[in-house]
Amino acid sequence: MTWLNLPNLPTPLKALFAGYLLVIGVGLCMAGLQIMLTHGMADGKLGLSKDDIVYSYYGNRNDTTIESKLNGSMKDKAPAEVKLEIIKWAREGAPEEQWEPHFKGVFAQHCVMCHGNIPGIPNFNNYEDVKKVAAINEGASLQNLTRVSHIHLFGIAFIFFFMAFIFSFAVNVPLWLKTLAIAMPFAFLILDVLSWWLTKLHPGFAWLTIIGGVGYSVASTFMWVTSMYQMFILSRNGKVYGNAWERDLKSSDK
């Protein structure tokens, strides 16, 4: 099986691997953009910072949840005078007697197109759901952290597994570096998810979220670029590289 390496793979396998990597590459870029437009706007400023992480998981405990959102990721969803009116109402404890005659209509006009039709987010047709987000902002709930954590771990682990499987056929990469690049995304993924829970307890752990995200991004980018380069650039020299896994086995025996 001298063809079992990225440069010498049969063309159909290259098409399969490259198609997967291209789709995953675009998907990861979209995930990064989504983070910038949600968590990255938690402090009202574009770009991911430590404060964004703290507000998302620990909360901004000087404000209500709805105030933090209206001054952050939801700041463009309503006119300034409407936002100020909702914030004032929330600071006063969101009195129920003002809901039916006035604020139900305000939320219906500006909020329920999303908060009333998208599952998994508060339904602003109901006073009870609005009352919850009018409380002090304590960040992500334990229920939400549990839901997002298991989805993140299962989904991203599959992405990294198949990317690492393709990368394992790379040649001219030292065994220690190949092993480190394959293991790093999984280690940093665990650190990333763990940091959400730790930041929920104390805002000082927010740096771990940034470190985890940067760590698995660097490792996955290295594997992606190396794999694509070897399949479509290195392959042009016409050299036969031999069985990549067999070479790694021999290197580990030394």
PyMOL commands that set and color helices and strands:
alter all, ss='L'
color gray80, all
select helices_A, chain A and resi 11-37+39-41+50-57+65-70+80-91+96-110+127-133+142-167+175-201+203-232+234-237+244-253
alter helices_A, ss='H'
color red, helices_A
deselect
rebuild
show_as cartoon
